[in-house]
């Protein structure tokens, strides 16, 4: 459930990624997983915050996200082909000044 007041409590947004490699024939792909972590001014997690994920400036059409009890939201299995660059941005829906961008290369 989205907490309508939670977005105003967000003080910081952290965006991290992990990656694995996948090879199918001659095509090499890097599979990324992203984690957004939202904290308040006391450095405590902020659950129930609605987020938007953007890929190279376009909203990802995969669905709605919100932070869990640990203040985290996850975007899993995002493929980037070898040599391709991608920019991923997470934005607090009701507080768009709170966002974080991460650039990755496959």
Biopython code that builds the backbone (N, CA, C, O; Angstrom):
import numpy as np
from Bio.PDB.StructureBuilder import StructureBuilder

atoms = [
    (1, "UNK", "N", (0.830, -1.173, 0.000)),
    (1, "UNK", "CA", (0.000, 0.000, 0.000)),
    (1, "UNK", "C", (0.885, 1.251, 0.000)),
    (1, "UNK", "O", (1.817, 1.366, 0.796)),
    (2, "UNK", "N", (0.582, 2.175, -0.896)),
    (2, "UNK", "CA", (1.348, 3.410, -0.999)),
    (2, "UNK", "C", (0.932, 4.357, 0.116)),
    (2, "UNK", "O", (-0.255, 4.607, 0.323)),
    (3, "UNK", "N", (1.916, 4.877, 0.827)),
    (3, "UNK", "CA", (1.703, 5.859, 1.886)),
    (3, "UNK", "C", (1.830, 7.246, 1.265)),
    (3, "UNK", "O", (2.925, 7.636, 0.859)),
    (4, "UNK", "N", (0.740, 7.995, 1.184)),
    (4, "UNK", "CA", (0.728, 9.294, 0.511)),
    (4, "UNK", "C", (1.673, 10.296, 1.164)),
    (4, "UNK", "O", (2.163, 11.196, 0.482)),
    (5, "UNK", "N", (1.943, 10.171, 2.458)),
    (5, "UNK", "CA", (2.834, 11.110, 3.147)),
    (5, "UNK", "C", (4.292, 10.667, 3.138)),
    (5, "UNK", "O", (5.181, 11.453, 3.464)),
    (6, "UNK", "N", (4.544, 9.417, 2.770)),
    (6, "UNK", "CA", (5.904, 8.887, 2.831)),
    (6, "UNK", "C", (6.856, 9.635, 1.903)),
    (6, "UNK", "O", (8.016, 9.849, 2.254)),
    (7, "UNK", "N", (6.386, 10.033, 0.731)),
    (7, "UNK", "CA", (7.266, 10.702, -0.239)),
    (7, "UNK", "C", (7.866, 11.976, 0.331)),
    (7, "UNK", "O", (9.006, 12.316, 0.014)),
    (8, "UNK", "N", (7.121, 12.682, 1.164)),
    (8, "UNK", "CA", (7.631, 13.926, 1.736)),
    (8, "UNK", "C", (8.701, 13.683, 2.793)),
    (8, "UNK", "O", (9.448, 14.598, 3.138)),
    (9, "UNK", "N", (8.784, 12.448, 3.314)),
    (9, "UNK", "CA", (9.803, 12.118, 4.317)),
    (9, "UNK", "C", (11.122, 11.670, 3.709)),
    (9, "UNK", "O", (12.110, 11.526, 4.429)),
    (10, "UNK", "N", (11.162, 11.442, 2.380)),
    (10, "UNK", "CA", (12.381, 10.949, 1.731)),
    (10, "UNK", "C", (13.440, 12.040, 1.728)),
    (10, "UNK", "O", (13.230, 13.138, 1.213)),
    (11, "UNK", "N", (14.569, 11.713, 2.308)),
    (11, "UNK", "CA", (15.706, 12.643, 2.339)),
    (11, "UNK", "C", (16.790, 12.219, 1.353)),
    (11, "UNK", "O", (17.457, 13.064, 0.756)),
    (12, "UNK", "N", (16.967, 10.899, 1.181)),
    (12, "UNK", "CA", (18.014, 10.431, 0.273)),
    (12, "UNK", "C", (17.544, 9.230, -0.533)),
    (12, "UNK", "O", (16.727, 8.426, -0.082)),
    (13, "UNK", "N", (18.091, 9.138, -1.746)),
    (13, "UNK", "CA", (17.819, 8.022, -2.653)),
    (13, "UNK", "C", (19.159, 7.433, -3.055)),
    (13, "UNK", "O", (20.026, 8.140, -3.569)),
    (14, "UNK", "N", (19.326, 6.154, -2.825)),
    (14, "UNK", "CA", (20.532, 5.445, -3.242)),
    (14, "UNK", "C", (20.131, 4.439, -4.319)),
    (14, "UNK", "O", (19.104, 3.771, -4.200)),
    (15, "UNK", "N", (20.938, 4.336, -5.361)),
    (15, "UNK", "CA", (20.667, 3.394, -6.442)),
    (15, "UNK", "C", (21.911, 2.565, -6.684)),
    (15, "UNK", "O", (22.971, 3.106, -6.996)),
    (16, "UNK", "N", (21.789, 1.254, -6.541)),
    (16, "UNK", "CA", (22.912, 0.347, -6.743)),
    (16, "UNK", "C", (22.533, -0.717, -7.767)),
    (16, "UNK", "O", (21.357, -0.931, -8.060)),
    (17, "UNK", "N", (23.558, -1.379, -8.305)),
    (17, "UNK", "CA", (23.297, -2.440, -9.278)),
    (17, "UNK", "C", (24.230, -3.618, -9.050)),
    (17, "UNK", "O", (25.330, -3.478, -8.514)),
    (18, "UNK", "N", (23.756, -4.782, -9.475)),
    (18, "UNK", "CA", (24.584, -5.970, -9.573)),
    (18, "UNK", "C", (24.426, -6.476, -11.001)),
    (18, "UNK", "O", (23.463, -6.126, -11.684)),
    (19, "UNK", "N", (25.362, -7.292, -11.449)),
    (19, "UNK", "CA", (25.291, -7.765, -12.822)),
    (19, "UNK", "C", (25.784, -9.192, -12.952)),
    (19, "UNK", "O", (26.632, -9.657, -12.191)),
    (20, "UNK", "N", (25.220, -9.878, -13.950)),
    (20, "UNK", "CA", (25.681, -11.205, -14.348)),
    (20, "UNK", "C", (25.780, -11.212, -15.867)),
    (20, "UNK", "O", (25.140, -10.404, -16.540)),
    (21, "UNK", "N", (26.572, -12.111, -16.399)),
    (21, "UNK", "CA", (26.762, -12.219, -17.855)),
    (21, "UNK", "C", (25.949, -13.388, -18.395)),
    (21, "UNK", "O", (25.801, -14.420, -17.740)),
    (22, "UNK", "N", (25.429, -13.205, -19.597)),
    (22, "UNK", "CA", (24.703, -14.254, -20.294)),
    (22, "UNK", "C", (25.232, -14.343, -21.720)),
    (22, "UNK", "O", (25.431, -13.320, -22.374)),
    (23, "UNK", "N", (25.458, -15.544, -22.197)),
    (23, "UNK", "CA", (25.974, -15.749, -23.546)),
    (23, "UNK", "C", (25.048, -16.697, -24.288)),
    (23, "UNK", "O", (24.817, -17.823, -23.848)),
    (24, "UNK", "N", (24.508, -16.230, -25.435)),
    (24, "UNK", "CA", (23.700, -17.086, -26.295)),
    (24, "UNK", "C", (24.330, -17.030, -27.682)),
    (24, "UNK", "O", (24.155, -16.059, -28.418)),
    (25, "UNK", "N", (25.050, -18.064, -28.021)),
    (25, "UNK", "CA", (25.761, -18.073, -29.299)),
    (25, "UNK", "C", (26.821, -16.985, -29.291)),
    (25, "UNK", "O", (27.712, -16.982, -28.441)),
    (26, "UNK", "N", (26.725, -16.069, -30.231)),
    (26, "UNK", "CA", (27.711, -14.983, -30.320)),
    (26, "UNK", "C", (27.237, -13.704, -29.624)),
    (26, "UNK", "O", (27.951, -12.701, -29.615)),
    (27, "UNK", "N", (26.047, -13.740, -29.048)),
    (27, "UNK", "CA", (25.505, -12.538, -28.410)),
    (27, "UNK", "C", (25.757, -12.588, -26.907)),
    (27, "UNK", "O", (25.314, -13.503, -26.213)),
    (28, "UNK", "N", (26.481, -11.576, -26.423)),
    (28, "UNK", "CA", (26.764, -11.462, -25.003)),
    (28, "UNK", "C", (25.882, -10.358, -24.412)),
    (28, "UNK", "O", (25.808, -9.252, -24.948)),
    (29, "UNK", "N", (25.230, -10.674, -23.320)),
    (29, "UNK", "CA", (24.333, -9.728, -22.665)),
    (29, "UNK", "C", (24.688, -9.651, -21.186)),
    (29, "UNK", "O", (24.994, -10.663, -20.554)),
    (30, "UNK", "N", (24.646, -8.451, -20.648)),
    (30, "UNK", "CA", (24.797, -8.261, -19.216)),
    (30, "UNK", "C", (23.404, -8.070, -18.629)),
    (30, "UNK", "O", (22.623, -7.242, -19.097)),
    (31, "UNK", "N", (23.113, -8.843, -17.607)),
    (31, "UNK", "CA", (21.815, -8.757, -16.947)),
    (31, "UNK", "C", (22.017, -8.029, -15.623)),
    (31, "UNK", "O", (22.746, -8.489, -14.743)),
    (32, "UNK", "N", (21.351, -6.880, -15.505)),
    (32, "UNK", "CA", (21.485, -6.047, -14.313)),
    (32, "UNK", "C", (20.278, -6.211, -13.402)),
    (32, "UNK", "O", (19.166, -6.477, -13.858)),
    (33, "UNK", "N", (20.517, -6.050, -12.131)),
    (33, "UNK", "CA", (19.456, -5.917, -11.131)),
    (33, "UNK", "C", (19.750, -4.622, -10.375)),
    (33, "UNK", "O", (20.885, -4.387, -9.960)),
    (34, "UNK", "N", (18.734, -3.791, -10.200)),
    (34, "UNK", "CA", (18.897, -2.497, -9.548)),
    (34, "UNK", "C", (18.109, -2.477, -8.248)),
    (34, "UNK", "O", (17.024, -3.050, -8.152)),
    (35, "UNK", "N", (18.671, -1.810, -7.255)),
    (35, "UNK", "CA", (17.989, -1.619, -5.983)),
    (35, "UNK", "C", (18.006, -0.137, -5.633)),
    (35, "UNK", "O", (19.063, 0.488, -5.561)),
    (36, "UNK", "N", (16.815, 0.410, -5.418)),
    (36, "UNK", "CA", (16.679, 1.779, -4.928)),
    (36, "UNK", "C", (16.388, 1.700, -3.435)),
    (36, "UNK", "O", (15.510, 0.950, -3.007)),
    (37, "UNK", "N", (17.124, 2.473, -2.645)),
    (37, "UNK", "CA", (16.925, 2.513, -1.203)),
    (37, "UNK", "C", (16.622, 3.948, -0.790)),
    (37, "UNK", "O", (17.397, 4.862, -1.072)),
    (38, "UNK", "N", (15.484, 4.137, -0.118)),
    (38, "UNK", "CA", (15.059, 5.468, 0.309)),
    (38, "UNK", "C", (15.158, 5.572, 1.820)),
    (38, "UNK", "O", (14.738, 4.675, 2.551)),
    (39, "UNK", "N", (15.732, 6.701, 2.282)),
    (39, "UNK", "CA", (15.895, 6.925, 3.724)),
    (39, "UNK", "C", (15.397, 8.318, 4.091)),
    (39, "UNK", "O", (15.369, 9.231, 3.267)),
    (40, "UNK", "N", (15.002, 8.449, 5.362)),
    (40, "UNK", "CA", (14.553, 9.744, 5.856)),
    (40, "UNK", "C", (15.733, 10.507, 6.470)),
    (40, "UNK", "O", (16.874, 10.052, 6.391)),
    (41, "UNK", "N", (15.460, 11.659, 7.079)),
    (41, "UNK", "CA", (16.546, 12.490, 7.615)),
    (41, "UNK", "C", (17.270, 11.825, 8.777)),
    (41, "UNK", "O", (18.392, 12.214, 9.103)),
    (42, "UNK", "N", (16.645, 10.817, 9.415)),
    (42, "UNK", "CA", (17.291, 10.076, 10.500)),
    (42, "UNK", "C", (17.982, 8.814, 9.986)),
    (42, "UNK", "O", (18.382, 7.952, 10.769)),
    (43, "UNK", "N", (18.117, 8.716, 8.663)),
    (43, "UNK", "CA", (18.763, 7.581, 8.000)),
    (43, "UNK", "C", (17.997, 6.271, 8.198)),
    (43, "UNK", "O", (18.581, 5.188, 8.176)),
    (44, "UNK", "N", (16.675, 6.389, 8.393)),
    (44, "UNK", "CA", (15.824, 5.209, 8.530)),
    (44, "UNK", "C", (15.111, 4.955, 7.211)),
    (44, "UNK", "O", (14.815, 5.906, 6.487)),
    (45, "UNK", "N", (14.823, 3.683, 6.875)),
    (45, "UNK", "CA", (14.134, 3.360, 5.619)),
    (45, "UNK", "C", (12.735, 3.970, 5.572)),
    (45, "UNK", "O", (12.064, 4.116, 6.594)),
    (46, "UNK", "N", (12.316, 4.321, 4.356)),
    (46, "UNK", "CA", (10.978, 4.883, 4.159)),
    (46, "UNK", "C", (10.173, 3.893, 3.305)),
    (46, "UNK", "O", (10.350, 3.839, 2.088)),
    (47, "UNK", "N", (9.288, 3.109, 3.944)),
    (47, "UNK", "CA", (8.450, 2.161, 3.197)),
    (47, "UNK", "C", (7.231, 2.839, 2.587)),
    (47, "UNK", "O", (6.839, 3.931, 2.997)),
    (48, "UNK", "N", (6.631, 2.165, 1.588)),
    (48, "UNK", "CA", (5.367, 2.606, 1.020)),
    (48, "UNK", "C", (5.452, 3.791, 0.080)),
    (48, "UNK", "O", (4.456, 4.487, -0.121)),
    (49, "UNK", "N", (6.628, 4.040, -0.508)),
    (49, "UNK", "CA", (6.806, 5.173, -1.422)),
    (49, "UNK", "C", (6.670, 4.690, -2.866)),
    (49, "UNK", "O", (7.332, 3.734, -3.271)),
    (50, "UNK", "N", (5.816, 5.350, -3.633)),
    (50, "UNK", "CA", (5.644, 5.016, -5.044)),
    (50, "UNK", "C", (6.822, 5.570, -5.850)),
    (50, "UNK", "O", (7.241, 6.712, -5.657)),
    (51, "UNK", "N", (7.346, 4.739, -6.756)),
    (51, "UNK", "CA", (8.504, 5.112, -7.570)),
    (51, "UNK", "C", (8.206, 4.940, -9.050)),
    (51, "UNK", "O", (7.314, 4.188, -9.442)),
    (52, "UNK", "N", (8.969, 5.650, -9.854)),
    (52, "UNK", "CA", (8.986, 5.441, -11.301)),
    (52, "UNK", "C", (10.419, 5.120, -11.699)),
    (52, "UNK", "O", (11.363, 5.729, -11.195)),
    (53, "UNK", "N", (10.576, 4.168, -12.600)),
    (53, "UNK", "CA", (11.883, 3.824, -13.156)),
    (53, "UNK", "C", (11.932, 4.348, -14.586)),
    (53, "UNK", "O", (10.992, 4.158, -15.356)),
    (54, "UNK", "N", (13.027, 5.007, -14.935)),
    (54, "UNK", "CA", (13.209, 5.532, -16.286)),
    (54, "UNK", "C", (14.425, 4.891, -16.920)),
    (54, "UNK", "O", (15.455, 4.715, -16.269)),
    (55, "UNK", "N", (14.303, 4.540, -18.201)),
    (55, "UNK", "CA", (15.401, 3.978, -18.981)),
    (55, "UNK", "C", (15.692, 4.957, -20.106)),
    (55, "UNK", "O", (14.850, 5.177, -20.977)),
    (56, "UNK", "N", (16.880, 5.546, -20.090)),
    (56, "UNK", "CA", (17.279, 6.547, -21.082)),
    (56, "UNK", "C", (16.195, 7.616, -21.264)),
    (56, "UNK", "O", (15.906, 8.045, -22.381)),
    (57, "UNK", "N", (15.604, 8.035, -20.136)),
    (57, "UNK", "CA", (14.627, 9.108, -20.150)),
    (57, "UNK", "C", (13.196, 8.688, -20.386)),
    (57, "UNK", "O", (12.294, 9.521, -20.303)),
    (58, "UNK", "N", (12.956, 7.404, -20.680)),
    (58, "UNK", "CA", (11.593, 6.930, -20.929)),
    (58, "UNK", "C", (11.146, 6.054, -19.763)),
    (58, "UNK", "O", (11.926, 5.257, -19.243)),
    (59, "UNK", "N", (9.889, 6.207, -19.356)),
    (59, "UNK", "CA", (9.373, 5.414, -18.255)),
    (59, "UNK", "C", (9.298, 3.949, -18.667)),
    (59, "UNK", "O", (8.824, 3.617, -19.754)),
    (60, "UNK", "N", (9.770, 3.090, -17.790)),
    (60, "UNK", "CA", (9.705, 1.654, -18.052)),
    (60, "UNK", "C", (8.264, 1.190, -17.872)),
    (60, "UNK", "O", (7.658, 1.460, -16.835)),
    (61, "UNK", "N", (7.707, 0.501, -18.858)),
    (61, "UNK", "CA", (6.296, 0.114, -18.810)),
    (61, "UNK", "C", (6.037, -1.210, -18.093)),
    (61, "UNK", "O", (5.091, -1.919, -18.434)),
    (62, "UNK", "N", (6.852, -1.545, -17.120)),
    (62, "UNK", "CA", (6.752, -2.858, -16.494)),
    (62, "UNK", "C", (5.739, -2.870, -15.355)),
    (62, "UNK", "O", (5.309, -3.946, -14.941)),
    (63, "UNK", "N", (5.352, -1.731, -14.846)),
    (63, "UNK", "CA", (4.384, -1.693, -13.759)),
    (63, "UNK", "C", (4.737, -0.650, -12.729)),
    (63, "UNK", "O", (5.645, 0.157, -12.923)),
    (64, "UNK", "N", (4.012, -0.675, -11.638)),
    (64, "UNK", "CA", (4.246, 0.272, -10.553)),
    (64, "UNK", "C", (5.143, -0.364, -9.507)),
    (64, "UNK", "O", (5.113, -1.573, -9.280)),
    (65, "UNK", "N", (5.932, 0.477, -8.882)),
    (65, "UNK", "CA", (6.817, 0.025, -7.819)),
    (65, "UNK", "C", (6.574, 0.855, -6.591)),
    (65, "UNK", "O", (6.184, 2.020, -6.667)),
    (66, "UNK", "N", (6.815, 0.227, -5.444)),
    (66, "UNK", "CA", (6.830, 0.962, -4.190)),
    (66, "UNK", "C", (7.856, 0.317, -3.275)),
    (66, "UNK", "O", (8.177, -0.864, -3.407)),
    (67, "UNK", "N", (8.364, 1.113, -2.347)),
    (67, "UNK", "CA", (9.377, 0.595, -1.442)),
    (67, "UNK", "C", (8.759, -0.365, -0.429)),
    (67, "UNK", "O", (7.610, -0.210, -0.013)),
    (68, "UNK", "N", (9.553, -1.357, -0.049)),
    (68, "UNK", "CA", (9.120, -2.361, 0.922)),
    (68, "UNK", "C", (9.423, -1.877, 2.347)),
    (68, "UNK", "O", (9.770, -0.712, 2.542)),
    (69, "UNK", "N", (9.294, -2.750, 3.325)),
    (69, "UNK", "CA", (9.522, -2.389, 4.725)),
    (69, "UNK", "C", (10.950, -1.917, 4.989)),
    (69, "UNK", "O", (11.196, -1.190, 5.952)),
    (70, "UNK", "N", (11.900, -2.331, 4.130)),
    (70, "UNK", "CA", (13.296, -1.908, 4.260)),
    (70, "UNK", "C", (13.600, -0.648, 3.463)),
    (70, "UNK", "O", (14.759, -0.247, 3.350)),
    (71, "UNK", "N", (12.548, -0.010, 2.900)),
    (71, "UNK", "CA", (12.746, 1.202, 2.102)),
    (71, "UNK", "C", (13.348, 0.916, 0.744)),
    (71, "UNK", "O", (13.920, 1.812, 0.122)),
    (72, "UNK", "N", (13.232, -0.329, 0.265)),
    (72, "UNK", "CA", (13.855, -0.734, -0.996)),
    (72, "UNK", "C", (12.811, -1.094, -2.055)),
    (72, "UNK", "O", (11.718, -1.570, -1.749)),
    (73, "UNK", "N", (13.187, -0.849, -3.303)),
    (73, "UNK", "CA", (12.422, -1.321, -4.458)),
    (73, "UNK", "C", (13.425, -1.913, -5.436)),
    (73, "UNK", "O", (14.540, -1.408, -5.567)),
    (74, "UNK", "N", (13.035, -2.979, -6.120)),
    (74, "UNK", "CA", (13.962, -3.715, -6.972)),
    (74, "UNK", "C", (13.468, -3.771, -8.419)),
    (74, "UNK", "O", (12.288, -3.988, -8.694)),
    (75, "UNK", "N", (14.414, -3.567, -9.321)),
    (75, "UNK", "CA", (14.181, -3.776, -10.748)),
    (75, "UNK", "C", (15.136, -4.886, -11.159)),
    (75, "UNK", "O", (16.346, -4.672, -11.224)),
    (76, "UNK", "N", (14.601, -6.072, -11.438)),
    (76, "UNK", "CA", (15.434, -7.240, -11.737)),
    (76, "UNK", "C", (15.423, -7.565, -13.221)),
    (76, "UNK", "O", (14.497, -7.205, -13.948)),
    (77, "UNK", "N", (16.463, -8.247, -13.649)),
    (77, "UNK", "CA", (16.560, -8.802, -15.004)),
    (77, "UNK", "C", (16.415, -7.750, -16.096)),
    (77, "UNK", "O", (15.572, -7.873, -16.984)),
    (78, "UNK", "N", (17.234, -6.730, -16.020)),
    (78, "UNK", "CA", (17.264, -5.685, -17.039)),
    (78, "UNK", "C", (18.463, -5.968, -17.938)),
    (78, "UNK", "O", (19.605, -5.897, -17.484)),
    (79, "UNK", "N", (18.217, -6.290, -19.214)),
    (79, "UNK", "CA", (19.265, -6.719, -20.143)),
    (79, "UNK", "C", (19.891, -5.542, -20.882)),
    (79, "UNK", "O", (19.196, -4.644, -21.357)),
    (80, "UNK", "N", (21.228, -5.565, -20.968)),
    (80, "UNK", "CA", (21.974, -4.585, -21.751)),
    (80, "UNK", "C", (22.974, -5.362, -22.603)),
    (80, "UNK", "O", (23.817, -6.084, -22.070)),
    (81, "UNK", "N", (22.884, -5.217, -23.924)),
    (81, "UNK", "CA", (23.780, -5.951, -24.819)),
    (81, "UNK", "C", (25.215, -5.445, -24.704)),
    (81, "UNK", "O", (25.457, -4.302, -24.318)),
    (82, "UNK", "N", (26.156, -6.312, -25.045)),
    (82, "UNK", "CA", (27.575, -5.990, -24.954)),
    (82, "UNK", "C", (27.874, -4.689, -25.706)),
    (82, "UNK", "O", (27.505, -4.526, -26.869)),
    (83, "UNK", "N", (28.546, -3.776, -25.017)),
    (83, "UNK", "CA", (28.935, -2.505, -25.620)),
    (83, "UNK", "C", (27.862, -1.428, -25.558)),
    (83, "UNK", "O", (28.153, -0.254, -25.786)),
    (84, "UNK", "N", (26.625, -1.810, -25.253)),
    (84, "UNK", "CA", (25.531, -0.843, -25.161)),
    (84, "UNK", "C", (25.576, -0.144, -23.806)),
    (84, "UNK", "O", (25.907, -0.753, -22.788)),
    (85, "UNK", "N", (25.240, 1.139, -23.810)),
    (85, "UNK", "CA", (25.147, 1.902, -22.563)),
    (85, "UNK", "C", (23.687, 2.160, -22.255)),
    (85, "UNK", "O", (22.859, 2.296, -23.155)),
    (86, "UNK", "N", (23.388, 2.225, -20.977)),
    (86, "UNK", "CA", (22.017, 2.505, -20.538)),
    (86, "UNK", "C", (22.073, 3.406, -19.318)),
    (86, "UNK", "O", (22.968, 3.293, -18.481)),
    (87, "UNK", "N", (21.106, 4.298, -19.235)),
    (87, "UNK", "CA", (20.983, 5.170, -18.073)),
    (87, "UNK", "C", (19.668, 4.834, -17.384)),
    (87, "UNK", "O", (18.596, 4.935, -17.981)),
    (88, "UNK", "N", (19.761, 4.435, -16.129)),
    (88, "UNK", "CA", (18.590, 4.081, -15.337)),
    (88, "UNK", "C", (18.412, 5.153, -14.268)),
    (88, "UNK", "O", (19.358, 5.534, -13.579)),
    (89, "UNK", "N", (17.182, 5.624, -14.150)),
    (89, "UNK", "CA", (16.874, 6.651, -13.151)),
    (89, "UNK", "C", (15.661, 6.202, -12.358)),
    (89, "UNK", "O", (14.686, 5.706, -12.922)),
    (90, "UNK", "N", (15.728, 6.378, -11.055)),
    (90, "UNK", "CA", (14.580, 6.112, -10.198)),
    (90, "UNK", "C", (14.132, 7.447, -9.616)),
    (90, "UNK", "O", (14.949, 8.247, -9.159)),
    (91, "UNK", "N", (12.809, 7.674, -9.642)),
    (91, "UNK", "CA", (12.228, 8.949, -9.207)),
    (91, "UNK", "C", (11.119, 8.673, -8.202)),
    (91, "UNK", "O", (10.283, 7.794, -8.412)),
    (92, "UNK", "N", (11.117, 9.428, -7.113)),
    (92, "UNK", "CA", (10.008, 9.361, -6.161)),
    (92, "UNK", "C", (8.819, 10.044, -6.830)),
    (92, "UNK", "O", (8.866, 11.239, -7.122)),
    (93, "UNK", "N", (7.762, 9.287, -7.070)),
    (93, "UNK", "CA", (6.630, 9.777, -7.861)),
    (93, "UNK", "C", (6.028, 11.070, -7.315)),
    (93, "UNK", "O", (5.767, 11.993, -8.086)),
    (94, "UNK", "N", (5.803, 11.156, -6.014)),
    (94, "UNK", "CA", (5.167, 12.333, -5.438)),
    (94, "UNK", "C", (6.157, 13.364, -4.907)),
    (94, "UNK", "O", (5.767, 14.302, -4.211)),
    (95, "UNK", "N", (7.437, 13.192, -5.232)),
    (95, "UNK", "CA", (8.483, 14.127, -4.818)),
    (95, "UNK", "C", (9.614, 14.030, -5.843)),
    (95, "UNK", "O", (10.706, 13.569, -5.508)),
    (96, "UNK", "N", (9.370, 14.462, -7.101)),
    (96, "UNK", "CA", (10.309, 14.213, -8.190)),
    (96, "UNK", "C", (11.685, 14.854, -8.045)),
    (96, "UNK", "O", (12.595, 14.532, -8.808)),
    (97, "UNK", "N", (11.853, 15.763, -7.073)),
    (97, "UNK", "CA", (13.189, 16.300, -6.814)),
    (97, "UNK", "C", (14.095, 15.241, -6.180)),
    (97, "UNK", "O", (15.318, 15.379, -6.175)),
    (98, "UNK", "N", (13.488, 14.203, -5.657)),
    (98, "UNK", "CA", (14.249, 13.100, -5.054)),
    (98, "UNK", "C", (14.369, 11.999, -6.097)),
    (98, "UNK", "O", (13.404, 11.298, -6.400)),
    (99, "UNK", "N", (15.568, 11.863, -6.634)),
    (99, "UNK", "CA", (15.822, 10.866, -7.679)),
    (99, "UNK", "C", (17.299, 10.495, -7.677)),
    (99, "UNK", "O", (18.114, 11.136, -7.013)),
    (100, "UNK", "N", (17.624, 9.468, -8.417)),
    (100, "UNK", "CA", (19.015, 9.042, -8.559)),
    (100, "UNK", "C", (19.165, 8.393, -9.929)),
    (100, "UNK", "O", (18.278, 7.674, -10.389)),
    (101, "UNK", "N", (20.300, 8.654, -10.574)),
    (101, "UNK", "CA", (20.594, 8.104, -11.900)),
    (101, "UNK", "C", (21.862, 7.275, -11.839)),
    (101, "UNK", "O", (22.815, 7.623, -11.142)),
    (102, "UNK", "N", (21.863, 6.182, -12.572)),
    (102, "UNK", "CA", (23.019, 5.296, -12.657)),
    (102, "UNK", "C", (23.220, 4.913, -14.124)),
    (102, "UNK", "O", (22.283, 4.475, -14.791)),
    (103, "UNK", "N", (24.447, 5.081, -14.619)),
    (103, "UNK", "CA", (24.778, 4.677, -15.994)),
    (103, "UNK", "C", (25.512, 3.350, -15.952)),
    (103, "UNK", "O", (26.415, 3.156, -15.138)),
    (104, "UNK", "N", (25.121, 2.436, -16.835)),
    (104, "UNK", "CA", (25.746, 1.119, -16.895)),
    (104, "UNK", "C", (26.099, 0.797, -18.353)),
    (104, "UNK", "O", (25.525, 1.363, -19.283)),
    (105, "UNK", "N", (27.045, -0.111, -18.529)),
    (105, "UNK", "CA", (27.465, -0.554, -19.842)),
    (105, "UNK", "C", (27.477, -2.079, -19.869)),
    (105, "UNK", "O", (27.986, -2.730, -18.957)),
    (106, "UNK", "N", (26.909, -2.629, -20.930)),
    (106, "UNK", "CA", (26.861, -4.080, -21.085)),
    (106, "UNK", "C", (28.170, -4.641, -21.562)),
    (106, "UNK", "O", (28.293, -5.852, -21.742)),
]
sb = StructureBuilder()
sb.init_structure("model")
sb.init_model(0)
sb.init_chain("A")
sb.init_seg("    ")
for serial, (resi, resn, name, xyz) in enumerate(atoms, 1):
    if name == "N":
        sb.init_residue(resn, " ", resi, " ")
    sb.init_atom(name, np.array(xyz, "f"), 0.0, 1.0, " ", f" {name:<3s}", serial, name[0])
structure = sb.get_structure()
